[in-house]
Amino acid sequence: MIQVAIVAELLEGYTQLLSRALHHMLQDAPFPGRVRLLILRNLPFNSTVSPTPPSWR
């Protein structure tokens, strides 16, 4: 059980680091604004772009 918790913590830290790196790379990427926003919005652990709530139609 302890090993599972350790691996989970390592993966969480790795995911946060990867998310920050991708965010910096995509910030100036030559994508249209909407595509860039969609990519950045779907990154896990991203606090700079908040996802919009789903619309109930």
Predicted model as a PDB file, atoms N, CA, C, CB and O in Angstrom, pLDDT in the B-factor column:
MODEL        1                                                                  
ATOM      1  N   MET A   1       0.818  -1.196   0.000  1.00 79.00           N  
ATOM      2  CA  MET A   1       0.000   0.000   0.000  1.00 79.00           C  
ATOM      3  C   MET A   1       0.858   1.253   0.000  1.00 79.00           C  
ATOM      4  CB  MET A   1      -0.929   0.002   1.195  1.00 79.00           C  
ATOM      5  O   MET A   1       0.535   2.239  -0.663  1.00 79.00           O  
ATOM      6  N   ILE A   2       1.944   1.209   0.742  1.00 86.00           N  
ATOM      7  CA  ILE A   2       2.812   2.383   0.816  1.00 86.00           C  
ATOM      8  C   ILE A   2       3.441   2.646  -0.553  1.00 86.00           C  
ATOM      9  CB  ILE A   2       3.913   2.188   1.896  1.00 86.00           C  
ATOM     10  O   ILE A   2       3.585   3.800  -0.958  1.00 86.00           O  
ATOM     11  N   GLN A   3       3.814   1.589  -1.262  1.00 90.00           N  
ATOM     12  CA  GLN A   3       4.408   1.753  -2.581  1.00 90.00           C  
ATOM     13  C   GLN A   3       3.425   2.373  -3.560  1.00 90.00           C  
ATOM     14  CB  GLN A   3       4.894   0.416  -3.108  1.00 90.00           C  
ATOM     15  O   GLN A   3       3.819   3.181  -4.401  1.00 90.00           O  
ATOM     16  N   VAL A   4       2.168   2.011  -3.465  1.00 91.00           N  
ATOM     17  CA  VAL A   4       1.143   2.579  -4.338  1.00 91.00           C  
ATOM     18  C   VAL A   4       1.009   4.076  -4.072  1.00 91.00           C  
ATOM     19  CB  VAL A   4      -0.217   1.865  -4.130  1.00 91.00           C  
ATOM     20  O   VAL A   4       0.884   4.863  -5.010  1.00 91.00           O  
ATOM     21  N   ALA A   5       1.033   4.473  -2.807  1.00 90.00           N  
ATOM     22  CA  ALA A   5       0.934   5.887  -2.458  1.00 90.00           C  
ATOM     23  C   ALA A   5       2.150   6.666  -2.966  1.00 90.00           C  
ATOM     24  CB  ALA A   5       0.798   6.050  -0.937  1.00 90.00           C  
ATOM     25  O   ALA A   5       2.015   7.798  -3.430  1.00 90.00           O  
ATOM     26  N   ILE A   6       3.321   6.067  -2.879  1.00 92.00           N  
ATOM     27  CA  ILE A   6       4.534   6.722  -3.351  1.00 92.00           C  
ATOM     28  C   ILE A   6       4.484   6.916  -4.869  1.00 92.00           C  
ATOM     29  CB  ILE A   6       5.776   5.903  -2.954  1.00 92.00           C  
ATOM     30  O   ILE A   6       4.811   7.990  -5.375  1.00 92.00           O  
ATOM     31  N   VAL A   7       4.076   5.878  -5.583  1.00 93.00           N  
ATOM     32  CA  VAL A   7       3.971   5.971  -7.039  1.00 93.00           C  
ATOM     33  C   VAL A   7       2.918   7.003  -7.440  1.00 93.00           C  
ATOM     34  CB  VAL A   7       3.626   4.598  -7.643  1.00 93.00           C  
ATOM     35  O   VAL A   7       3.121   7.748  -8.398  1.00 93.00           O  
ATOM     36  N   ALA A   8       1.809   7.055  -6.726  1.00 92.00           N  
ATOM     37  CA  ALA A   8       0.769   8.036  -7.021  1.00 92.00           C  
ATOM     38  C   ALA A   8       1.290   9.461  -6.826  1.00 92.00           C  
ATOM     39  CB  ALA A   8      -0.459   7.794  -6.131  1.00 92.00           C  
ATOM     40  O   ALA A   8       1.001  10.341  -7.637  1.00 92.00           O  
ATOM     41  N   GLU A   9       2.050   9.692  -5.765  1.00 92.00           N  
ATOM     42  CA  GLU A   9       2.633  11.016  -5.529  1.00 92.00           C  
ATOM     43  C   GLU A   9       3.629  11.380  -6.632  1.00 92.00           C  
ATOM     44  CB  GLU A   9       3.326  11.059  -4.155  1.00 92.00           C  
ATOM     45  O   GLU A   9       3.650  12.517  -7.105  1.00 92.00           O  
ATOM     46  N   LEU A  10       4.444  10.420  -7.034  1.00 93.00           N  
ATOM     47  CA  LEU A  10       5.406  10.679  -8.105  1.00 93.00           C  
ATOM     48  C   LEU A  10       4.704  11.017  -9.420  1.00 93.00           C  
ATOM     49  CB  LEU A  10       6.318   9.469  -8.297  1.00 93.00           C  
ATOM     50  O   LEU A  10       5.110  11.937 -10.130  1.00 93.00           O  
ATOM     51  N   LEU A  11       3.657  10.270  -9.735  1.00 92.00           N  
ATOM     52  CA  LEU A  11       2.915  10.536 -10.967  1.00 92.00           C  
ATOM     53  C   LEU A  11       2.209  11.885 -10.924  1.00 92.00           C  
ATOM     54  CB  LEU A  11       1.901   9.433 -11.215  1.00 92.00           C  
ATOM     55  O   LEU A  11       2.122  12.571 -11.943  1.00 92.00           O  
ATOM     56  N   GLU A  12       1.708  12.269  -9.764  1.00 89.00           N  
ATOM     57  CA  GLU A  12       1.060  13.569  -9.645  1.00 89.00           C  
ATOM     58  C   GLU A  12       2.067  14.698  -9.869  1.00 89.00           C  
ATOM     59  CB  GLU A  12       0.395  13.710  -8.266  1.00 89.00           C  
ATOM     60  O   GLU A  12       1.779  15.661 -10.579  1.00 89.00           O  
ATOM     61  N   GLY A  13       3.233  14.574  -9.268  1.00 89.00           N  
ATOM     62  CA  GLY A  13       4.271  15.581  -9.466  1.00 89.00           C  
ATOM     63  C   GLY A  13       4.730  15.650 -10.916  1.00 89.00           C  
ATOM     64  O   GLY A  13       4.938  16.735 -11.458  1.00 89.00           O  
ATOM     65  N   TYR A  14       4.886  14.485 -11.540  1.00 90.00           N  
ATOM     66  CA  TYR A  14       5.281  14.428 -12.941  1.00 90.00           C  
ATOM     67  C   TYR A  14       4.221  15.065 -13.832  1.00 90.00           C  
ATOM     68  CB  TYR A  14       5.528  12.979 -13.367  1.00 90.00           C  
ATOM     69  O   TYR A  14       4.552  15.801 -14.762  1.00 90.00           O  
ATOM     70  N   THR A  15       2.953  14.789 -13.554  1.00 87.00           N  
ATOM     71  CA  THR A  15       1.862  15.361 -14.347  1.00 87.00           C  
ATOM     72  C   THR A  15       1.829  16.874 -14.212  1.00 87.00           C  
ATOM     73  CB  THR A  15       0.515  14.767 -13.920  1.00 87.00           C  
ATOM     74  O   THR A  15       1.607  17.574 -15.199  1.00 87.00           O  
ATOM     75  N   GLN A  16       2.046  17.391 -13.013  1.00 86.00           N  
ATOM     76  CA  GLN A  16       2.069  18.840 -12.821  1.00 86.00           C  
ATOM     77  C   GLN A  16       3.226  19.480 -13.583  1.00 86.00           C  
ATOM     78  CB  GLN A  16       2.172  19.177 -11.331  1.00 86.00           C  
ATOM     79  O   GLN A  16       3.059  20.523 -14.215  1.00 86.00           O  
ATOM     80  N   LEU A  17       4.386  18.857 -13.521  1.00 88.00           N  
ATOM     81  CA  LEU A  17       5.552  19.376 -14.226  1.00 88.00           C  
ATOM     82  C   LEU A  17       5.332  19.354 -15.738  1.00 88.00           C  
ATOM     83  CB  LEU A  17       6.799  18.563 -13.861  1.00 88.00           C  
ATOM     84  O   LEU A  17       5.642  20.325 -16.428  1.00 88.00           O  
ATOM     85  N   LEU A  18       4.800  18.253 -16.245  1.00 87.00           N  
ATOM     86  CA  LEU A  18       4.525  18.135 -17.668  1.00 87.00           C  
ATOM     87  C   LEU A  18       3.472  19.145 -18.110  1.00 87.00           C  
ATOM     88  CB  LEU A  18       4.071  16.719 -18.005  1.00 87.00           C  
ATOM     89  O   LEU A  18       3.580  19.723 -19.191  1.00 87.00           O  
ATOM     90  N   SER A  19       2.467  19.357 -17.287  1.00 82.00           N  
ATOM     91  CA  SER A  19       1.421  20.317 -17.606  1.00 82.00           C  
ATOM     92  C   SER A  19       1.989  21.729 -17.696  1.00 82.00           C  
ATOM     93  CB  SER A  19       0.308  20.260 -16.560  1.00 82.00           C  
ATOM     94  O   SER A  19       1.655  22.476 -18.615  1.00 82.00           O  
ATOM     95  N   ARG A  20       2.844  22.097 -16.749  1.00 84.00           N  
ATOM     96  CA  ARG A  20       3.465  23.429 -16.792  1.00 84.00           C  
ATOM     97  C   ARG A  20       4.347  23.594 -18.018  1.00 84.00           C  
ATOM     98  CB  ARG A  20       4.290  23.674 -15.528  1.00 84.00           C  
ATOM     99  O   ARG A  20       4.338  24.649 -18.653  1.00 84.00           O  
ATOM    100  N   ALA A  21       5.112  22.554 -18.358  1.00 85.00           N  
ATOM    101  CA  ALA A  21       5.985  22.629 -19.530  1.00 85.00           C  
ATOM    102  C   ALA A  21       5.167  22.780 -20.813  1.00 85.00           C  
ATOM    103  CB  ALA A  21       6.876  21.377 -19.614  1.00 85.00           C  
ATOM    104  O   ALA A  21       5.503  23.595 -21.672  1.00 85.00           O  
ATOM    105  N   LEU A  22       4.096  21.997 -20.943  1.00 82.00           N  
ATOM    106  CA  LEU A  22       3.237  22.114 -22.124  1.00 82.00           C  
ATOM    107  C   LEU A  22       2.568  23.470 -22.196  1.00 82.00           C  
ATOM    108  CB  LEU A  22       2.183  21.024 -22.123  1.00 82.00           C  
ATOM    109  O   LEU A  22       2.403  24.032 -23.279  1.00 82.00           O  
ATOM    110  N   HIS A  23       2.182  23.995 -21.049  1.00 80.00           N  
ATOM    111  CA  HIS A  23       1.547  25.310 -21.019  1.00 80.00           C  
ATOM    112  C   HIS A  23       2.497  26.369 -21.552  1.00 80.00           C  
ATOM    113  CB  HIS A  23       1.099  25.665 -19.593  1.00 80.00           C  
ATOM    114  O   HIS A  23       2.091  27.221 -22.342  1.00 80.00           O  
ATOM    115  N   HIS A  24       3.745  26.328 -21.134  1.00 83.00           N  
ATOM    116  CA  HIS A  24       4.728  27.305 -21.608  1.00 83.00           C  
ATOM    117  C   HIS A  24       5.018  27.120 -23.099  1.00 83.00           C  
ATOM    118  CB  HIS A  24       6.028  27.185 -20.800  1.00 83.00           C  
ATOM    119  O   HIS A  24       5.205  28.097 -23.824  1.00 83.00           O  
ATOM    120  N   MET A  25       5.054  25.879 -23.548  1.00 81.00           N  
ATOM    121  CA  MET A  25       5.317  25.624 -24.964  1.00 81.00           C  
ATOM    122  C   MET A  25       4.158  26.092 -25.842  1.00 81.00           C  
ATOM    123  CB  MET A  25       5.576  24.134 -25.194  1.00 81.00           C  
ATOM    124  O   MET A  25       4.377  26.646 -26.919  1.00 81.00           O  
ATOM    125  N   LEU A  26       2.926  25.872 -25.383  1.00 77.00           N  
ATOM    126  CA  LEU A  26       1.759  26.200 -26.193  1.00 77.00           C  
ATOM    127  C   LEU A  26       1.340  27.658 -26.070  1.00 77.00           C  
ATOM    128  CB  LEU A  26       0.611  25.317 -25.808  1.00 77.00           C  
ATOM    129  O   LEU A  26       0.504  28.124 -26.845  1.00 77.00           O  
ATOM    130  N   GLN A  27       1.900  28.381 -25.119  1.00 77.00           N  
ATOM    131  CA  GLN A  27       1.526  29.775 -24.915  1.00 77.00           C  
ATOM    132  C   GLN A  27       1.806  30.598 -26.177  1.00 77.00           C  
ATOM    133  CB  GLN A  27       2.286  30.363 -23.710  1.00 77.00           C  
ATOM    134  O   GLN A  27       1.010  31.463 -26.540  1.00 77.00           O  
ATOM    135  N   ASP A  28       2.923  30.335 -26.839  1.00 75.00           N  
ATOM    136  CA  ASP A  28       3.301  31.088 -28.037  1.00 75.00           C  
ATOM    137  C   ASP A  28       3.242  30.247 -29.298  1.00 75.00           C  
ATOM    138  CB  ASP A  28       4.688  31.651 -27.876  1.00 75.00           C  
ATOM    139  O   ASP A  28       3.844  30.603 -30.311  1.00 75.00           O  
ATOM    140  N   ALA A  29       2.529  29.144 -29.249  1.00 74.00           N  
ATOM    141  CA  ALA A  29       2.441  28.260 -30.407  1.00 74.00           C  
ATOM    142  C   ALA A  29       1.633  28.921 -31.524  1.00 74.00           C  
ATOM    143  CB  ALA A  29       1.806  26.913 -30.010  1.00 74.00           C  
ATOM    144  O   ALA A  29       0.730  29.714 -31.255  1.00 74.00           O  
ATOM    145  N   PRO A  30       1.955  28.596 -32.764  1.00 81.00           N  
ATOM    146  CA  PRO A  30       1.268  29.224 -33.896  1.00 81.00           C  
ATOM    147  C   PRO A  30      -0.088  28.597 -34.213  1.00 81.00           C  
ATOM    148  CB  PRO A  30       2.142  29.152 -35.116  1.00 81.00           C  
ATOM    149  O   PRO A  30      -0.402  28.344 -35.376  1.00 81.00           O  
ATOM    150  N   PHE A  31      -0.888  28.346 -33.182  1.00 77.00           N  
ATOM    151  CA  PHE A  31      -2.233  27.827 -33.377  1.00 77.00           C  
ATOM    152  C   PHE A  31      -3.212  28.998 -33.327  1.00 77.00           C  
ATOM    153  CB  PHE A  31      -2.586  26.748 -32.300  1.00 77.00           C  
ATOM    154  O   PHE A  31      -2.917  30.028 -32.721  1.00 77.00           O  
ATOM    155  N   PRO A  32      -4.370  28.846 -33.958  1.00 82.00           N  
ATOM    156  CA  PRO A  32      -5.408  29.859 -33.783  1.00 82.00           C  
ATOM    157  C   PRO A  32      -5.796  29.961 -32.302  1.00 82.00           C  
ATOM    158  CB  PRO A  32      -6.653  29.522 -34.651  1.00 82.00           C  
ATOM    159  O   PRO A  32      -5.648  28.997 -31.552  1.00 82.00           O  
ATOM    160  N   GLY A  33      -6.278  31.104 -31.897  1.00 79.00           N  
ATOM    161  CA  GLY A  33      -6.594  31.362 -30.499  1.00 79.00           C  
ATOM    162  C   GLY A  33      -7.523  30.345 -29.869  1.00 79.00           C  
ATOM    163  O   GLY A  33      -7.302  29.910 -28.739  1.00 79.00           O  
ATOM    164  N   ARG A  34      -8.562  29.964 -30.596  1.00 85.00           N  
ATOM    165  CA  ARG A  34      -9.532  29.010 -30.036  1.00 85.00           C  
ATOM    166  C   ARG A  34      -8.907  27.639 -29.819  1.00 85.00           C  
ATOM    167  CB  ARG A  34     -10.749  28.883 -30.956  1.00 85.00           C  
ATOM    168  O   ARG A  34      -9.175  26.983 -28.812  1.00 85.00           O  
ATOM    169  N   VAL A  35      -8.079  27.205 -30.760  1.00 83.00           N  
ATOM    170  CA  VAL A  35      -7.434  25.893 -30.632  1.00 83.00           C  
ATOM    171  C   VAL A  35      -6.468  25.916 -29.450  1.00 83.00           C  
ATOM    172  CB  VAL A  35      -6.685  25.508 -31.945  1.00 83.00           C  
ATOM    173  O   VAL A  35      -6.439  24.980 -28.651  1.00 83.00           O  
ATOM    174  N   ARG A  36      -5.677  26.986 -29.339  1.00 79.00           N  
ATOM    175  CA  ARG A  36      -4.732  27.104 -28.228  1.00 79.00           C  
ATOM    176  C   ARG A  36      -5.478  27.102 -26.894  1.00 79.00           C  
ATOM    177  CB  ARG A  36      -3.884  28.390 -28.368  1.00 79.00           C  
ATOM    178  O   ARG A  36      -5.061  26.427 -25.953  1.00 79.00           O  
ATOM    179  N   LEU A  37      -6.568  27.846 -26.809  1.00 81.00           N  
ATOM    180  CA  LEU A  37      -7.348  27.896 -25.575  1.00 81.00           C  
ATOM    181  C   LEU A  37      -7.927  26.527 -25.241  1.00 81.00           C  
ATOM    182  CB  LEU A  37      -8.471  28.931 -25.695  1.00 81.00           C  
ATOM    183  O   LEU A  37      -7.942  26.126 -24.077  1.00 81.00           O  
ATOM    184  N   LEU A  38      -8.403  25.810 -26.251  1.00 83.00           N  
ATOM    185  CA  LEU A  38      -8.964  24.478 -26.019  1.00 83.00           C  
ATOM    186  C   LEU A  38      -7.902  23.522 -25.492  1.00 83.00           C  
ATOM    187  CB  LEU A  38      -9.578  23.923 -27.308  1.00 83.00           C  
ATOM    188  O   LEU A  38      -8.170  22.741 -24.579  1.00 83.00           O  
ATOM    189  N   ILE A  39      -6.707  23.575 -26.056  1.00 79.00           N  
ATOM    190  CA  ILE A  39      -5.619  22.707 -25.595  1.00 79.00           C  
ATOM    191  C   ILE A  39      -5.237  23.062 -24.173  1.00 79.00           C  
ATOM    192  CB  ILE A  39      -4.393  22.820 -26.521  1.00 79.00           C  
ATOM    193  O   ILE A  39      -5.112  22.181 -23.323  1.00 79.00           O  
ATOM    194  N   LEU A  40      -5.047  24.359 -23.905  1.00 76.00           N  
ATOM    195  CA  LEU A  40      -4.626  24.773 -22.570  1.00 76.00           C  
ATOM    196  C   LEU A  40      -5.698  24.494 -21.523  1.00 76.00           C  
ATOM    197  CB  LEU A  40      -4.276  26.251 -22.567  1.00 76.00           C  
ATOM    198  O   LEU A  40      -5.379  24.193 -20.373  1.00 76.00           O  
ATOM    199  N   ARG A  41      -6.954  24.592 -21.911  1.00 82.00           N  
ATOM    200  CA  ARG A  41      -8.047  24.349 -20.970  1.00 82.00           C  
ATOM    201  C   ARG A  41      -8.104  22.886 -20.553  1.00 82.00           C  
ATOM    202  CB  ARG A  41      -9.379  24.768 -21.584  1.00 82.00           C  
ATOM    203  O   ARG A  41      -8.525  22.575 -19.439  1.00 82.00           O  
ATOM    204  N   ASN A  42      -7.685  21.987 -21.436  1.00 79.00           N  
ATOM    205  CA  ASN A  42      -7.766  20.555 -21.153  1.00 79.00           C  
ATOM    206  C   ASN A  42      -6.538  19.984 -20.474  1.00 79.00           C  
ATOM    207  CB  ASN A  42      -8.005  19.815 -22.410  1.00 79.00           C  
ATOM    208  O   ASN A  42      -6.493  18.785 -20.201  1.00 79.00           O  
ATOM    209  N   LEU A  43      -5.539  20.812 -20.194  1.00 73.00           N  
ATOM    210  CA  LEU A  43      -4.368  20.325 -19.468  1.00 73.00           C  
ATOM    211  C   LEU A  43      -4.741  20.076 -18.010  1.00 73.00           C  
ATOM    212  CB  LEU A  43      -3.194  21.335 -19.568  1.00 73.00           C  
ATOM    213  O   LEU A  43      -5.431  20.897 -17.405  1.00 73.00           O  
ATOM    214  N   PRO A  44      -4.301  18.967 -17.441  1.00 71.00           N  
ATOM    215  CA  PRO A  44      -4.595  18.729 -16.026  1.00 71.00           C  
ATOM    216  C   PRO A  44      -3.789  19.660 -15.137  1.00 71.00           C  
ATOM    217  CB  PRO A  44      -4.306  17.273 -15.655  1.00 71.00           C  
ATOM    218  O   PRO A  44      -2.690  20.072 -15.509  1.00 71.00           O  
ATOM    219  N   PHE A  45      -4.312  19.993 -13.981  1.00 64.00           N  
ATOM    220  CA  PHE A  45      -3.641  20.829 -12.988  1.00 64.00           C  
ATOM    221  C   PHE A  45      -3.330  22.208 -13.525  1.00 64.00           C  
ATOM    222  CB  PHE A  45      -2.370  20.169 -12.521  1.00 64.00           C  
ATOM    223  O   PHE A  45      -2.332  22.807 -13.123  1.00 64.00           O  
ATOM    224  N   ASN A  46      -4.140  22.724 -14.408  1.00 52.00           N  
ATOM    225  CA  ASN A  46      -3.893  24.033 -14.980  1.00 52.00           C  
ATOM    226  C   ASN A  46      -4.737  25.054 -14.238  1.00 52.00           C  
ATOM    227  CB  ASN A  46      -4.201  24.050 -16.496  1.00 52.00           C  
ATOM    228  O   ASN A  46      -5.966  24.987 -14.280  1.00 52.00           O  
ATOM    229  N   SER A  47      -4.101  25.991 -13.563  1.00 51.00           N  
ATOM    230  CA  SER A  47      -4.844  26.973 -12.778  1.00 51.00           C  
ATOM    231  C   SER A  47      -4.986  28.301 -13.494  1.00 51.00           C  
ATOM    232  CB  SER A  47      -4.170  27.189 -11.451  1.00 51.00           C  
ATOM    233  O   SER A  47      -5.749  29.150 -13.033  1.00 51.00           O  
ATOM    234  N   THR A  48      -4.278  28.526 -14.620  1.00 50.00           N  
ATOM    235  CA  THR A  48      -4.332  29.821 -15.278  1.00 50.00           C  
ATOM    236  C   THR A  48      -5.527  29.947 -16.207  1.00 50.00           C  
ATOM    237  CB  THR A  48      -3.063  30.059 -16.047  1.00 50.00           C  
ATOM    238  O   THR A  48      -6.021  31.055 -16.418  1.00 50.00           O  
ATOM    239  N   VAL A  49      -5.999  28.857 -16.760  1.00 46.00           N  
ATOM    240  CA  VAL A  49      -7.160  28.878 -17.644  1.00 46.00           C  
ATOM    241  C   VAL A  49      -8.220  27.997 -17.014  1.00 46.00           C  
ATOM    242  CB  VAL A  49      -6.800  28.395 -19.098  1.00 46.00           C  
ATOM    243  O   VAL A  49      -8.061  26.779 -16.935  1.00 46.00           O  
ATOM    244  N   SER A  50      -9.305  28.616 -16.565  1.00 47.00           N  
ATOM    245  CA  SER A  50     -10.346  27.825 -15.921  1.00 47.00           C  
ATOM    246  C   SER A  50     -11.328  27.320 -16.962  1.00 47.00           C  
ATOM    247  CB  SER A  50     -11.076  28.650 -14.847  1.00 47.00           C  
ATOM    248  O   SER A  50     -11.739  28.080 -17.839  1.00 47.00           O  
ATOM    249  N   PRO A  51     -11.708  26.065 -16.885  1.00 48.00           N  
ATOM    250  CA  PRO A  51     -12.655  25.525 -17.857  1.00 48.00           C  
ATOM    251  C   PRO A  51     -14.037  26.119 -17.651  1.00 48.00           C  
ATOM    252  CB  PRO A  51     -12.717  24.001 -17.758  1.00 48.00           C  
ATOM    253  O   PRO A  51     -14.451  26.406 -16.528  1.00 48.00           O  
ATOM    254  N   THR A  52     -14.738  26.297 -18.756  1.00 51.00           N  
ATOM    255  CA  THR A  52     -16.096  26.809 -18.666  1.00 51.00           C  
ATOM    256  C   THR A  52     -17.028  25.667 -18.307  1.00 51.00           C  
ATOM    257  CB  THR A  52     -16.530  27.481 -19.990  1.00 51.00           C  
ATOM    258  O   THR A  52     -16.819  24.533 -18.737  1.00 51.00           O  
ATOM    259  N   PRO A  53     -18.051  25.957 -17.524  1.00 48.00           N  
ATOM    260  CA  PRO A  53     -18.984  24.884 -17.159  1.00 48.00           C  
ATOM    261  C   PRO A  53     -19.761  24.425 -18.386  1.00 48.00           C  
ATOM    262  CB  PRO A  53     -19.958  25.356 -16.052  1.00 48.00           C  
ATOM    263  O   PRO A  53     -19.983  25.213 -19.306  1.00 48.00           O  
ATOM    264  N   PRO A  54     -20.176  23.167 -18.413  1.00 49.00           N  
ATOM    265  CA  PRO A  54     -20.932  22.674 -19.573  1.00 49.00           C  
ATOM    266  C   PRO A  54     -22.279  23.377 -19.671  1.00 49.00           C  
ATOM    267  CB  PRO A  54     -21.136  21.147 -19.485  1.00 49.00           C  
ATOM    268  O   PRO A  54     -22.922  23.655 -18.659  1.00 49.00           O  
ATOM    269  N   SER A  55     -22.690  23.655 -20.885  1.00 53.00           N  
ATOM    270  CA  SER A  55     -23.974  24.329 -21.068  1.00 53.00           C  
ATOM    271  C   SER A  55     -25.090  23.292 -21.060  1.00 53.00           C  
ATOM    272  CB  SER A  55     -23.991  25.147 -22.391  1.00 53.00           C  
ATOM    273  O   SER A  55     -24.975  22.235 -21.681  1.00 53.00           O  
ATOM    274  N   TRP A  56     -26.145  23.598 -20.369  1.00 49.00           N  
ATOM    275  CA  TRP A  56     -27.301  22.704 -20.275  1.00 49.00           C  
ATOM    276  C   TRP A  56     -28.347  23.182 -21.257  1.00 49.00           C  
ATOM    277  CB  TRP A  56     -27.878  22.658 -18.823  1.00 49.00           C  
ATOM    278  O   TRP A  56     -29.023  24.183 -21.015  1.00 49.00           O  
ATOM    279  N   ARG A  57     -28.482  22.483 -22.348  1.00 45.00           N  
ATOM    280  CA  ARG A  57     -29.456  22.896 -23.369  1.00 45.00           C  
ATOM    281  C   ARG A  57     -30.622  21.968 -23.384  1.00 45.00           C  
ATOM    282  CB  ARG A  57     -28.822  22.947 -24.748  1.00 45.00           C  
ATOM    283  O   ARG A  57     -31.547  22.150 -24.176  1.00 45.00           O  
TER     284      ARG A  57                                                      
ENDMDL                                                                          
END                                                                             
